[in-house]
Amino acid sequence: MGQEKKKSSKSKNTSPDNPKLKKTSKSSKPKTELDEEESSPKAKGIVKYTKAVVIDVGTGYLKTGFAGADAPSCVIPSVVGLARKGPLDYKHGYVGREILETLDISHVSPVHNGIVTEWDAMERLWEYSFKTLGIPSEEHAVLLCDPPLSPTTNREKLAEIMFESFSTPAMFIENQSVLSMYSYGRTSGLVLECGHGCSYAVPIDDGHYIPSYTCRAEYAGRSLDLYLQKLLQESGKGFSFDKLGLMDDIKAKCCYVAPDIDIELRVCDMVQYKLPDGNYISLGNERSLCPEVLFQPNLIGSLEPGLPIMVMNCINKCDIRLKSDMLQNILICGGSTMFSGLPERLQSELNQIAPCGGTTIVASQERQNTVWLGGSILASLSSFQSLWIRRKDYEEKGPFVIYRKCF
């Protein structure tokens, strides 16, 4: 079987069996209906219609935008900058472009492996995102994503902050792998996610992810950053400054996945990369060795399996009735899958270890945004609007209401 490339992830090929994804007429508006009592006091007796806000809380980047859009409007590093001297003050921390323009600050990452660990810093990032969108949070429903295998306390805290700190009139939390699946216009298959914090192989059956069959690895974009820095230092190409996003830029412009790493190391071409200070560094074998970690984690001392083996381990856990769907619908997602050559290498190695019939890899050109895009599609469907957790639901049941409505 072969590899399928998608030009767009905004497919509407949804399943009528899933209540969240029932097909809607073309006249459906991607807006959320909010009662006067649940919206801003400015509603003055009328029913207000406002577009929902979709938020993808990633370890590397926070992506925010309006439901129904083709891309997030605000993408910022998931980092808060704090003055090196003075009290720990997240409320006045630097975020977004401010970090790039401000010297002598330390960086705090509030998200680790998809889980929020510094909630005050996270609130600062959300405040900045709402300000960038130019909207009051109390007038817009919010759809948030949640990583596989996350603790229940993470989801409860999301609900608490959205309702109590941001006074949002309604919110919903969906598994990020399910949202990625929706962005491909499917409801069943295996989602292979490789972002900044960690990697997952997640089986999804009719819109429901199966945690007991899910596989996770601790290597991802951050691991590649550290390995690339190590390679550059060992070859005498290290640099003294640590500019936010520099490793991401080098990876995007210079690195690729080789079909055969042993051959590639003998014939790799050199390229020049211009550093922010105007100096140049030459990159050779580092270009293919960096992403090779995704296939050979032992390069960074990890005993975990590479992506192809992790995918097959996940499929082998599945019930027999699911295995065919998983093998023929392997959807790759996340910023760390954007390397040139990665889909082809993954396809080749999976076909060597998969049962007769092989596998099918589906690779969207927008796969770095599949979580956000899936949320954009879901929150814009008229059939989804009745599923929002309203503020009055939260006031009556507390944060535990999410287990009745979201999962």
MOUR-V198719 format. One record per residue. N is the residue number from 0. RES is the residue in three letters. PSI is psi as a letter, one per 20 degrees, with the letter a starting at -180 (* if undefined). NEAR is the number of other ideal C-beta (glycine too) atoms within 8 Angstrom. Layout:
BEGIN
N/RES/PSI/NEAR ; N/RES/PSI/NEAR
END
This chain:
BEGIN
0/MET/r/8 ; 1/GLY/a/5 ; 2/GLN/p/10 ; 3/GLU/p/8 ; 4/LYS/p/9 ; 5/LYS/p/11 ; 6/LYS/h/4 ; 7/SER/q/8 ; 8/SER/j/14 ; 9/LYS/l/8 ; 10/SER/q/10 ; 11/LYS/k/7 ; 12/ASN/m/5 ; 13/THR/r/11 ; 14/SER/p/8 ; 15/PRO/i/7 ; 16/ASP/h/5 ; 17/ASN/o/11 ; 18/PRO/h/6 ; 19/LYS/h/10 ; 20/LEU/k/15 ; 21/LYS/q/10 ; 22/LYS/q/7 ; 23/THR/r/7 ; 24/SER/r/4 ; 25/LYS/i/3 ; 26/SER/i/4 ; 27/SER/p/9 ; 28/LYS/p/6 ; 29/PRO/l/11 ; 30/LYS/q/8 ; 31/THR/p/14 ; 32/GLU/p/7 ; 33/LEU/p/14 ; 34/ASP/r/7 ; 35/GLU/g/10 ; 36/GLU/i/5 ; 37/GLU/i/10 ; 38/SER/a/12 ; 39/SER/q/8 ; 40/PRO/i/4 ; 41/LYS/i/4 ; 42/ALA/h/11 ; 43/LYS/l/6 ; 44/GLY/i/4 ; 45/ILE/r/6 ; 46/VAL/p/8 ; 47/LYS/q/10 ; 48/TYR/o/8 ; 49/THR/q/12 ; 50/LYS/p/10 ; 51/ALA/q/15 ; 52/VAL/p/16 ; 53/VAL/p/15 ; 54/ILE/p/14 ; 55/ASP/o/15 ; 56/VAL/n/11 ; 57/GLY/r/14 ; 58/THR/h/15 ; 59/GLY/g/12 ; 60/TYR/q/11 ; 61/LEU/p/15 ; 62/LYS/p/13 ; 63/THR/q/15 ; 64/GLY/a/13 ; 65/PHE/q/12 ; 66/ALA/p/15 ; 67/GLY/i/8 ; 68/ALA/r/9 ; 69/ASP/i/5 ; 70/ALA/q/9 ; 71/PRO/q/12 ; 72/SER/h/9 ; 73/CYS/o/12 ; 74/VAL/o/7 ; 75/ILE/q/12 ; 76/PRO/q/10 ; 77/SER/m/13 ; 78/VAL/q/10 ; 79/VAL/p/14 ; 80/GLY/p/13 ; 81/LEU/q/13 ; 82/ALA/p/8 ; 83/ARG/h/6 ; 84/LYS/p/3 ; 85/GLY/a/4 ; 86/PRO/r/3 ; 87/LEU/o/4 ; 88/ASP/n/9 ; 89/TYR/h/13 ; 90/LYS/h/6 ; 91/HIS/k/4 ; 92/GLY/q/12 ; 93/TYR/p/9 ; 94/VAL/r/12 ; 95/GLY/c/9 ; 96/ARG/h/5 ; 97/GLU/h/9 ; 98/ILE/g/14 ; 99/LEU/h/7 ; 100/GLU/i/5 ; 101/THR/p/9 ; 102/LEU/r/3 ; 103/ASP/l/5 ; 104/ILE/q/11 ; 105/SER/q/7 ; 106/HIS/p/10 ; 107/VAL/p/12 ; 108/SER/o/9 ; 109/PRO/i/12 ; 110/VAL/p/14 ; 111/HIS/p/8 ; 112/ASN/k/9 ; 113/GLY/i/13 ; 114/ILE/p/10 ; 115/VAL/p/11 ; 116/THR/i/7 ; 117/GLU/n/11 ; 118/TRP/h/10 ; 119/ASP/g/8 ; 120/ALA/h/12 ; 121/MET/g/13 ; 122/GLU/h/11 ; 123/ARG/g/13 ; 124/LEU/g/14 ; 125/TRP/g/13 ; 126/GLU/g/8 ; 127/TYR/g/11 ; 128/SER/g/13 ; 129/PHE/h/13 ; 130/LYS/g/7 ; 131/THR/h/11 ; 132/LEU/i/12 ; 133/GLY/k/4 ; 134/ILE/q/9 ; 135/PRO/p/7 ; 136/SER/h/12 ; 137/GLU/i/10 ; 138/GLU/j/11 ; 139/HIS/p/14 ; 140/ALA/q/15 ; 141/VAL/p/15 ; 142/LEU/p/16 ; 143/LEU/q/12 ; 144/CYS/q/15 ; 145/ASP/p/11 ; 146/PRO/q/11 ; 147/PRO/q/12 ; 148/LEU/k/7 ; 149/SER/q/10 ; 150/PRO/q/5 ; 151/THR/h/7 ; 152/THR/h/6 ; 153/ASN/g/11 ; 154/ARG/h/13 ; 155/GLU/g/11 ; 156/LYS/h/11 ; 157/LEU/g/13 ; 158/ALA/g/15 ; 159/GLU/g/10 ; 160/ILE/g/13 ; 161/MET/g/12 ; 162/PHE/h/13 ; 163/GLU/h/7 ; 164/SER/h/8 ; 165/PHE/i/12 ; 166/SER/k/9 ; 167/THR/q/13 ; 168/PRO/h/12 ; 169/ALA/q/13 ; 170/MET/r/14 ; 171/PHE/q/14 ; 172/ILE/p/12 ; 173/GLU/q/14 ; 174/ASN/p/10 ; 175/GLN/h/14 ; 176/SER/h/14 ; 177/VAL/g/13 ; 178/LEU/g/17 ; 179/SER/g/15 ; 180/MET/g/16 ; 181/TYR/h/15 ; 182/SER/h/18 ; 183/TYR/j/14 ; 184/GLY/k/9 ; 185/ARG/r/11 ; 186/THR/i/12 ; 187/SER/q/11 ; 188/GLY/a/15 ; 189/LEU/p/14 ; 190/VAL/p/13 ; 191/LEU/o/17 ; 192/GLU/p/12 ; 193/CYS/o/15 ; 194/GLY/c/15 ; 195/HIS/h/11 ; 196/GLY/g/13 ; 197/CYS/r/12 ; 198/SER/q/16 ; 199/TYR/q/16 ; 200/ALA/o/15 ; 201/VAL/o/14 ; 202/PRO/p/16 ; 203/ILE/p/16 ; 204/ASP/o/9 ; 205/ASP/l/9 ; 206/GLY/j/13 ; 207/HIS/p/7 ; 208/TYR/q/11 ; 209/ILE/n/11 ; 210/PRO/h/7 ; 211/SER/i/5 ; 212/TYR/i/9 ; 213/THR/p/14 ; 214/CYS/q/11 ; 215/ARG/q/10 ; 216/ALA/q/14 ; 217/GLU/i/9 ; 218/TYR/q/13 ; 219/ALA/b/16 ; 220/GLY/g/15 ; 221/ARG/h/10 ; 222/SER/h/12 ; 223/LEU/h/16 ; 224/ASP/g/11 ; 225/LEU/h/9 ; 226/TYR/g/13 ; 227/LEU/g/14 ; 228/GLN/g/10 ; 229/LYS/g/8 ; 230/LEU/g/12 ; 231/LEU/h/13 ; 232/GLN/g/9 ; 233/GLU/h/6 ; 234/SER/j/7 ; 235/GLY/j/5 ; 236/LYS/j/10 ; 237/GLY/r/7 ; 238/PHE/q/9 ; 239/SER/i/3 ; 240/PHE/q/6 ; 241/ASP/n/4 ; 242/LYS/p/6 ; 243/LEU/p/9 ; 244/GLY/i/8 ; 245/LEU/g/10 ; 246/MET/h/10 ; 247/ASP/g/11 ; 248/ASP/g/8 ; 249/ILE/g/12 ; 250/LYS/g/15 ; 251/ALA/h/8 ; 252/LYS/h/6 ; 253/CYS/h/10 ; 254/CYS/q/12 ; 255/TYR/r/9 ; 256/VAL/p/14 ; 257/ALA/q/12 ; 258/PRO/h/9 ; 259/ASP/o/6 ; 260/ILE/h/11 ; 261/ASP/g/6 ; 262/ILE/g/9 ; 263/GLU/h/12 ; 264/LEU/i/10 ; 265/ARG/i/6 ; 266/VAL/j/6 ; 267/CYS/p/11 ; 268/ASP/q/5 ; 269/MET/q/7 ; 270/VAL/q/8 ; 271/GLN/p/8 ; 272/TYR/p/11 ; 273/LYS/p/6 ; 274/LEU/r/10 ; 275/PRO/h/6 ; 276/ASP/j/6 ; 277/GLY/i/5 ; 278/ASN/r/7 ; 279/TYR/q/7 ; 280/ILE/q/10 ; 281/SER/p/9 ; 282/LEU/p/13 ; 283/GLY/d/8 ; 284/ASN/h/9 ; 285/GLU/h/14 ; 286/ARG/h/12 ; 287/SER/h/15 ; 288/LEU/h/12 ; 289/CYS/g/13 ; 290/PRO/i/14 ; 291/GLU/h/12 ; 292/VAL/h/13 ; 293/LEU/h/14 ; 294/PHE/h/11 ; 295/GLN/m/8 ; 296/PRO/i/13 ; 297/ASN/i/7 ; 298/LEU/h/9 ; 299/ILE/j/10 ; 300/GLY/j/4 ; 301/SER/q/10 ; 302/LEU/j/4 ; 303/GLU/q/9 ; 304/PRO/q/7 ; 305/GLY/r/10 ; 306/LEU/g/13 ; 307/PRO/g/11 ; 308/ILE/h/9 ; 309/MET/g/15 ; 310/VAL/g/15 ; 311/MET/h/11 ; 312/ASN/g/11 ; 313/CYS/g/16 ; 314/ILE/h/12 ; 315/ASN/h/6 ; 316/LYS/h/9 ; 317/CYS/q/12 ; 318/ASP/q/5 ; 319/ILE/h/5 ; 320/ARG/h/5 ; 321/LEU/h/11 ; 322/LYS/h/10 ; 323/SER/g/7 ; 324/ASP/g/10 ; 325/MET/g/14 ; 326/LEU/h/15 ; 327/GLN/j/10 ; 328/ASN/m/12 ; 329/ILE/o/15 ; 330/LEU/p/15 ; 331/ILE/p/14 ; 332/CYS/q/15 ; 333/GLY/q/13 ; 334/GLY/h/12 ; 335/SER/j/14 ; 336/THR/j/14 ; 337/MET/i/8 ; 338/PHE/p/11 ; 339/SER/p/5 ; 340/GLY/i/10 ; 341/LEU/g/13 ; 342/PRO/g/12 ; 343/GLU/g/10 ; 344/ARG/g/12 ; 345/LEU/g/14 ; 346/GLN/g/12 ; 347/SER/g/9 ; 348/GLU/h/10 ; 349/LEU/h/15 ; 350/ASN/h/10 ; 351/GLN/h/6 ; 352/ILE/i/8 ; 353/ALA/q/10 ; 354/PRO/r/4 ; 355/CYS/p/3 ; 356/GLY/h/6 ; 357/GLY/a/9 ; 358/THR/r/11 ; 359/THR/p/12 ; 360/ILE/p/12 ; 361/VAL/p/14 ; 362/ALA/o/12 ; 363/SER/q/14 ; 364/GLN/i/9 ; 365/GLU/k/11 ; 366/ARG/i/13 ; 367/GLN/i/8 ; 368/ASN/j/13 ; 369/THR/h/17 ; 370/VAL/g/15 ; 371/TRP/g/15 ; 372/LEU/g/15 ; 373/GLY/h/15 ; 374/GLY/h/16 ; 375/SER/g/15 ; 376/ILE/g/12 ; 377/LEU/g/15 ; 378/ALA/i/16 ; 379/SER/i/11 ; 380/LEU/p/14 ; 381/SER/h/7 ; 382/SER/i/11 ; 383/PHE/i/12 ; 384/GLN/h/9 ; 385/SER/i/5 ; 386/LEU/i/8 ; 387/TRP/q/11 ; 388/ILE/o/12 ; 389/ARG/r/9 ; 390/ARG/h/11 ; 391/LYS/h/8 ; 392/ASP/g/10 ; 393/TYR/g/13 ; 394/GLU/h/7 ; 395/GLU/h/7 ; 396/LYS/i/8 ; 397/GLY/a/6 ; 398/PRO/i/10 ; 399/PHE/i/8 ; 400/VAL/h/13 ; 401/ILE/h/13 ; 402/TYR/h/8 ; 403/ARG/h/7 ; 404/LYS/h/9 ; 405/CYS/h/10 ; 406/PHE/*/3
END
